[in-house]
């Protein structure tokens, strides 16, 4: 069953490469038509589409959360004797 759900790469390519909404719909239809020709049931494509949409919504929520100032970041400073110890105390 996992092999049948491997159509994810085709649909993710559709969502990441195609920029226009009309072209994206045409590409989805083309992928669905090609896969149905080779015996893939329609529910596999629908499930993968749903998974991709849910993943993109979660990714957007993470981006919003990180832009609220919760992320402190990380600084890497090369070691300089005497100076690096002072920075370590400050940070």
ZADO-1210 file (C-alpha; in nm, 4 decimals, padded with zeros to 6 digits):
<atoms>
<atom x="00.0000" y="00.0000" z="00.0000" code="UNK" pos="1"/>
<atom x="00.2873" y="00.2383" z="00.0728" code="UNK" pos="2"/>
<atom x="00.4043" y="00.1988" z="-00.2850" code="UNK" pos="3"/>
<atom x="00.0654" y="00.3050" z="-00.4145" code="UNK" pos="4"/>
<atom x="00.0829" y="00.6153" z="-00.1962" code="UNK" pos="5"/>
<atom x="00.4213" y="00.7012" z="-00.3478" code="UNK" pos="6"/>
<atom x="00.2365" y="00.9276" z="-00.5917" code="UNK" pos="7"/>
<atom x="00.3183" y="01.1934" z="-00.3333" code="UNK" pos="8"/>
<atom x="00.6310" y="01.2973" z="-00.5255" code="UNK" pos="9"/>
<atom x="00.4299" y="01.3661" z="-00.8395" code="UNK" pos="10"/>
<atom x="00.1764" y="01.5788" z="-00.6568" code="UNK" pos="11"/>
<atom x="00.4351" y="01.7580" z="-00.4418" code="UNK" pos="12"/>
<atom x="00.6153" y="01.8476" z="-00.7633" code="UNK" pos="13"/>
<atom x="00.2884" y="01.9851" z="-00.8926" code="UNK" pos="14"/>
<atom x="00.2438" y="02.2032" z="-00.5829" code="UNK" pos="15"/>
<atom x="00.6044" y="02.3202" z="-00.5598" code="UNK" pos="16"/>
<atom x="00.6897" y="02.3817" z="-00.9262" code="UNK" pos="17"/>
<atom x="00.3649" y="02.5037" z="-01.0824" code="UNK" pos="18"/>
<atom x="00.2839" y="02.8612" z="-00.9788" code="UNK" pos="19"/>
<atom x="-00.0469" y="02.9395" z="-01.1492" code="UNK" pos="20"/>
<atom x="-00.3635" y="02.7934" z="-00.9968" code="UNK" pos="21"/>
<atom x="-00.5132" y="02.6981" z="-01.3364" code="UNK" pos="22"/>
<atom x="-00.1920" y="02.5231" z="-01.4385" code="UNK" pos="23"/>
<atom x="-00.1800" y="02.3444" z="-01.1037" code="UNK" pos="24"/>
<atom x="-00.5318" y="02.2076" z="-01.1561" code="UNK" pos="25"/>
<atom x="-00.4394" y="02.0915" z="-01.5066" code="UNK" pos="26"/>
<atom x="-00.1290" y="01.9193" z="-01.3720" code="UNK" pos="27"/>
<atom x="-00.3331" y="01.7481" z="-01.0975" code="UNK" pos="28"/>
<atom x="-00.5789" y="01.6245" z="-01.3588" code="UNK" pos="29"/>
<atom x="-00.2943" y="01.4999" z="-01.5778" code="UNK" pos="30"/>
<atom x="-00.1349" y="01.3107" z="-01.2860" code="UNK" pos="31"/>
<atom x="-00.4713" y="01.1619" z="-01.1859" code="UNK" pos="32"/>
<atom x="-00.5457" y="01.0552" z="-01.5439" code="UNK" pos="33"/>
<atom x="-00.2015" y="00.8970" z="-01.5897" code="UNK" pos="34"/>
<atom x="-00.2189" y="00.7109" z="-01.2591" code="UNK" pos="35"/>
<atom x="-00.5724" y="00.5845" z="-01.3206" code="UNK" pos="36"/>
<atom x="-00.4505" y="00.4518" z="-01.6556" code="UNK" pos="37"/>
<atom x="-00.2028" y="00.2354" z="-01.4641" code="UNK" pos="38"/>
<atom x="-00.4605" y="00.1062" z="-01.2169" code="UNK" pos="39"/>
<atom x="-00.4278" y="00.3444" z="-00.9243" code="UNK" pos="40"/>
<atom x="-00.7606" y="00.3902" z="-00.7454" code="UNK" pos="41"/>
<atom x="-00.8857" y="00.7493" z="-00.7144" code="UNK" pos="42"/>
<atom x="-00.8768" y="00.7391" z="-00.3340" code="UNK" pos="43"/>
<atom x="-00.4943" y="00.7181" z="-00.3366" code="UNK" pos="44"/>
<atom x="-00.4671" y="01.0512" z="-00.5129" code="UNK" pos="45"/>
<atom x="-00.7277" y="01.2083" z="-00.2851" code="UNK" pos="46"/>
<atom x="-00.5505" y="01.0832" z="00.0272" code="UNK" pos="47"/>
<atom x="-00.2150" y="01.2167" z="-00.0872" code="UNK" pos="48"/>
<atom x="-00.3671" y="01.5558" z="-00.1773" code="UNK" pos="49"/>
<atom x="-00.5225" y="01.5742" z="00.1687" code="UNK" pos="50"/>
<atom x="-00.1892" y="01.4855" z="00.3350" code="UNK" pos="51"/>
<atom x="-00.0057" y="01.7522" z="00.1360" code="UNK" pos="52"/>
<atom x="-00.2616" y="02.0189" z="00.2258" code="UNK" pos="53"/>
<atom x="-00.2492" y="01.9253" z="00.5952" code="UNK" pos="54"/>
<atom x="00.1310" y="01.9339" z="00.5909" code="UNK" pos="55"/>
<atom x="00.1376" y="02.2759" z="00.4272" code="UNK" pos="56"/>
<atom x="-00.1081" y="02.4105" z="00.6864" code="UNK" pos="57"/>
<atom x="00.1120" y="02.2786" z="00.9686" code="UNK" pos="58"/>
<atom x="00.4197" y="02.4337" z="00.8072" code="UNK" pos="59"/>
<atom x="00.2428" y="02.7702" z="00.7801" code="UNK" pos="60"/>
<atom x="00.1421" y="02.7503" z="01.1472" code="UNK" pos="61"/>
<atom x="00.5057" y="02.6831" z="01.2428" code="UNK" pos="62"/>
<atom x="00.6208" y="02.9834" z="01.0411" code="UNK" pos="63"/>
<atom x="00.3683" y="03.2082" z="01.2154" code="UNK" pos="64"/>
<atom x="00.4730" y="03.0739" z="01.5542" code="UNK" pos="65"/>
<atom x="00.8420" y="03.1359" z="01.4841" code="UNK" pos="66"/>
<atom x="00.7822" y="03.4943" z="01.3709" code="UNK" pos="67"/>
<atom x="00.6240" y="03.5861" z="01.7053" code="UNK" pos="68"/>
<atom x="00.9631" y="03.6247" z="01.8700" code="UNK" pos="69"/>
<atom x="00.9706" y="03.2870" z="02.0417" code="UNK" pos="70"/>
<atom x="01.2859" y="03.1868" z="01.8554" code="UNK" pos="71"/>
<atom x="01.5982" y="03.3180" z="02.0245" code="UNK" pos="72"/>
<atom x="01.8424" y="03.2115" z="01.7575" code="UNK" pos="73"/>
<atom x="02.2017" y="03.0981" z="01.7780" code="UNK" pos="74"/>
<atom x="02.5299" y="03.2794" z="01.7428" code="UNK" pos="75"/>
<atom x="02.8606" y="03.1108" z="01.6609" code="UNK" pos="76"/>
<atom x="03.1729" y="03.3102" z="01.7434" code="UNK" pos="77"/>
<atom x="03.5268" y="03.1904" z="01.6782" code="UNK" pos="78"/>
<atom x="03.7377" y="03.1335" z="01.9872" code="UNK" pos="79"/>
<atom x="03.9657" y="03.4173" z="02.0893" code="UNK" pos="80"/>
<atom x="04.1474" y="03.3732" z="02.4206" code="UNK" pos="81"/>
<atom x="04.0097" y="03.6098" z="02.6828" code="UNK" pos="82"/>
<atom x="03.7401" y="03.7563" z="02.4584" code="UNK" pos="83"/>
<atom x="03.5387" y="03.4359" z="02.4104" code="UNK" pos="84"/>
<atom x="03.5125" y="03.3843" z="02.7880" code="UNK" pos="85"/>
<atom x="03.3735" y="03.7364" z="02.8280" code="UNK" pos="86"/>
<atom x="03.1155" y="03.6727" z="02.5550" code="UNK" pos="87"/>
<atom x="03.0161" y="03.3443" z="02.7210" code="UNK" pos="88"/>
<atom x="02.9459" y="03.5279" z="03.0475" code="UNK" pos="89"/>
<atom x="02.7370" y="03.7926" z="02.8703" code="UNK" pos="90"/>
<atom x="02.5314" y="03.5487" z="02.6700" code="UNK" pos="91"/>
</atoms>
